[in-house]
Amino acid sequence: MPGEVGTVSTAWAVFSVIGGTLIGSAISTAVAFYTQNKNLKAAKTQRDADRFESRKAKAYSLFFK
């Protein structure tokens, strides 16, 4: 009987490690996705602002010619 207790506790240890790994990787993936999505939105906003400023400068140069 003592051997069975060791086997059960070893199995739980293995499942615990695998479960912890899966949960940790899921959390890491979610954080990376959130950060990447936020950076992509900020880059798009910056490109739109740059495009607007460029068009505004072109319009002013055409207006004053």
Short mmCIF file of the C-alpha atoms (twelve columns), coordinates in Angstrom:
data_MODEL
# 
_entry.id   MODEL 
# 
loop_
_atom_site.group_PDB 
_atom_site.id 
_atom_site.type_symbol 
_atom_site.label_atom_id 
_atom_site.label_alt_id 
_atom_site.label_comp_id 
_atom_site.label_asym_id 
_atom_site.label_seq_id 
_atom_site.Cartn_x 
_atom_site.Cartn_y 
_atom_site.Cartn_z 
_atom_site.pdbx_PDB_model_num 
ATOM 1  C CA . MET A 1  0.000  0.000  0.000   1 
ATOM 2  C CA . PRO A 2  2.719  2.595  0.679   1 
ATOM 3  C CA . GLY A 3  3.802  2.422  -2.985  1 
ATOM 4  C CA . GLU A 4  0.377  3.472  -4.189  1 
ATOM 5  C CA . VAL A 5  0.421  6.678  -2.162  1 
ATOM 6  C CA . GLY A 6  3.739  7.655  -3.734  1 
ATOM 7  C CA . THR A 7  2.390  6.921  -7.205  1 
ATOM 8  C CA . VAL A 8  -0.741 8.987  -6.620  1 
ATOM 9  C CA . SER A 9  1.212  11.931 -5.245  1 
ATOM 10 C CA . THR A 10 3.651  11.705 -8.165  1 
ATOM 11 C CA . ALA A 11 0.745  11.712 -10.633 1 
ATOM 12 C CA . TRP A 12 -0.729 14.790 -8.936  1 
ATOM 13 C CA . ALA A 13 2.656  16.489 -9.088  1 
ATOM 14 C CA . VAL A 14 2.875  15.805 -12.831 1 
ATOM 15 C CA . PHE A 15 -0.673 17.051 -13.430 1 
ATOM 16 C CA . SER A 16 0.058  20.102 -11.308 1 
ATOM 17 C CA . VAL A 17 3.147  20.953 -13.358 1 
ATOM 18 C CA . ILE A 18 1.318  20.452 -16.655 1 
ATOM 19 C CA . GLY A 19 -1.701 22.462 -15.473 1 
ATOM 20 C CA . GLY A 20 0.501  25.251 -14.162 1 
ATOM 21 C CA . THR A 21 2.362  25.379 -17.429 1 
ATOM 22 C CA . LEU A 22 -0.852 25.591 -19.448 1 
ATOM 23 C CA . ILE A 23 -2.356 28.268 -17.219 1 
ATOM 24 C CA . GLY A 24 0.872  30.278 -17.211 1 
ATOM 25 C CA . SER A 25 1.210  30.122 -20.967 1 
ATOM 26 C CA . ALA A 26 -2.435 31.152 -21.438 1 
ATOM 27 C CA . ILE A 27 -1.967 34.179 -19.184 1 
ATOM 28 C CA . SER A 28 1.269  35.097 -20.950 1 
ATOM 29 C CA . THR A 29 -0.411 34.820 -24.346 1 
ATOM 30 C CA . ALA A 30 -3.315 36.999 -23.235 1 
ATOM 31 C CA . VAL A 31 -0.976 39.707 -21.923 1 
ATOM 32 C CA . ALA A 32 1.121  39.615 -25.109 1 
ATOM 33 C CA . PHE A 33 -2.014 39.830 -27.275 1 
ATOM 34 C CA . TYR A 34 -3.351 42.791 -25.288 1 
ATOM 35 C CA . THR A 35 -0.025 44.623 -25.454 1 
ATOM 36 C CA . GLN A 36 0.430  43.975 -29.178 1 
ATOM 37 C CA . ASN A 37 -3.140 45.066 -29.941 1 
ATOM 38 C CA . LYS A 38 -2.665 48.267 -27.947 1 
ATOM 39 C CA . ASN A 39 0.592  49.025 -29.789 1 
ATOM 40 C CA . LEU A 40 -1.014 48.405 -33.185 1 
ATOM 41 C CA . LYS A 41 -3.872 50.787 -32.364 1 
ATOM 42 C CA . ALA A 42 -1.412 53.450 -31.200 1 
ATOM 43 C CA . ALA A 43 0.639  53.065 -34.392 1 
ATOM 44 C CA . LYS A 44 -2.503 53.390 -36.539 1 
ATOM 45 C CA . THR A 45 -3.528 56.527 -34.654 1 
ATOM 46 C CA . GLN A 46 -0.052 57.993 -35.181 1 
ATOM 47 C CA . ARG A 47 -0.101 57.190 -38.916 1 
ATOM 48 C CA . ASP A 48 -3.540 58.788 -39.260 1 
ATOM 49 C CA . ALA A 49 -2.344 61.923 -37.459 1 
ATOM 50 C CA . ASP A 50 0.771  62.099 -39.655 1 
ATOM 51 C CA . ARG A 51 -1.325 61.647 -42.792 1 
ATOM 52 C CA . PHE A 52 -3.677 64.425 -41.677 1 
ATOM 53 C CA . GLU A 53 -0.772 66.798 -40.965 1 
ATOM 54 C CA . SER A 54 0.763  66.036 -44.363 1 
ATOM 55 C CA . ARG A 55 -2.511 66.741 -46.162 1 
ATOM 56 C CA . LYS A 56 -3.021 69.909 -44.156 1 
ATOM 57 C CA . ALA A 57 0.482  71.150 -45.095 1 
ATOM 58 C CA . LYS A 58 -0.181 70.398 -48.767 1 
ATOM 59 C CA . ALA A 59 -3.511 72.224 -48.618 1 
ATOM 60 C CA . TYR A 60 -1.925 75.282 -47.002 1 
ATOM 61 C CA . SER A 61 0.875  75.344 -49.591 1 
ATOM 62 C CA . LEU A 62 -1.684 75.167 -52.394 1 
ATOM 63 C CA . PHE A 63 -3.817 77.841 -50.753 1 
ATOM 64 C CA . PHE A 64 -0.940 80.330 -50.402 1 
ATOM 65 C CA . LYS A 65 0.440  79.914 -53.927 1 
# 
